[in-house]
Every structure is written in C-alpha cells, then in structure tokens.
Amino acid sequence: MTKTLERLRRVGLAAALMIHADGASSAEAQAYIERWSLATPEQAQHSVRFATDPTWRAYVITYSAGRDLSRAFVDGDPSRFRRLLTEPVRVSDLVASSTL
C-alpha cells in the first residue's frame, strides 16, 4: 500500500475527533469520510456508527495509531515482530520507536 493510501486510513480517526472533540454531527463526519477517504455513503455511515458506539469507539485510535506505532517499532525486523507478538511491550517502547 502506498504512503498516500496509508494516510487516508487516518480519516476515520479525524472524523471521530470531529465528533468527540469538536462537536461535529454524525452527518458532518460522514460527509468528511466520504470526501477524504473516497468511501461510499454506506461505508462512511458504518465508520461513523463504529466511532460513536460506546463499545467500539475506543478502537478507532487503536486501528490507526496502533498500527503506525507497531510498524515503527518492528521496522522490518522479524525478531522485533516476534517480540511484539509474544512479550509485553510498553506503549512507551512503541512511542520511542515512532516518528509520529
């Protein structure tokens, strides 16, 4: 996946922040997702439901920033990938490896 497409995956997080931090409506967030991630209305509506559901909304950050932090930590090293999957790794270790 190209870096441009990777960055587009953060649109859902931006939309969630619009709702939870800036007070945007669900319709505004859906329109934002449709425009900036080129999602269909159905896909965008699903993203908004996910970002506003009390059970799942915390996962929005996990799927975007968590992936980026994990990728930076592993940096193509199979032993670090193994460590990530088999040992407790502190968030501070992930952040130290990141340039986010």
N, C-alpha and C positions, 0 to 999 in steps of 0.2 A: 504494500500500500504506500502511496506517495505521501510525502510530508504534508502536502496540502490537504489530502483526504484525511489524514490523521488529525489535523487541526479542526476539520469540520466535525469530528466526533465530539468536540467540546461544546458544540452548540446546545446540546441538551442541558449541560451544566449551566451555561449562560442563561438559558430560559428559566431554569429552576431558580437561579439567583434573582432574575427579574421578578418572579412571583414572590419568593420568600423574603427577599431583602428590599426590593424596590416597590412592592405592592402592585405589580402588574396583574392584569386579569388573565384568566386562562386563555381567552381569545387572543390577547396580545402575544402571549408566549407561543401559542400555536402558530400564529402568523409569522413570528420571528423564526421558528423552527422550519416552517415551510420555505421561507425565503432563503435562509442562510445554510440550510443543510440539504435543500432541494428535496425535501421529504414530501410525500403525498399528504393530503389532509388527514387521512386515516392514520398514517404513521406519526404525524405531528400530534394528533389528538391522543394517541397512545402514549407518547413521550410525556405529554402534559399530565395525563392521568397518573402515570408512574411517578412523576416528580411531585405530585400533590397527595398521593396516597400515604396516609400516616405509617403504614407498614413498610413501604418501599422507598420513600423519598430520600432516605439517608444513603441509599445505594447509588444515587446519581453521581456523587463525588467519587465513590469507590470505583466505578467503571471508567471514569475519565482520568482523574488524577492518580488513582491507584495503579492503573495500567502504565502511565508515564513514569511514576516513581519506580515501579518494579522493573521496567525496561531499562531505566538508567542504572539501577543497582546491578542488574545482570550484565549489561553491556556486552552481550555475546559470549560471556564466559560460562561454559557448561557447569563448572564447579559452583559458581555463584547461583546459577539457576537451581541446581540441586539443593544448595543451602536454603534458598528461598522457599522451596517446597518441603523441606524436611526438618528445618530448625526454626525456632522462634527468631524472628528478625524484627528489631525495633523500628518503629517509624522513623526515629532519628537516624538510623543507619540508611534507610531509603532516602531520606531528605539529604543527607550528606553526600549521596551519590548523584543527586539531581542538579540540573541547571534550570529548573522551572522558575 
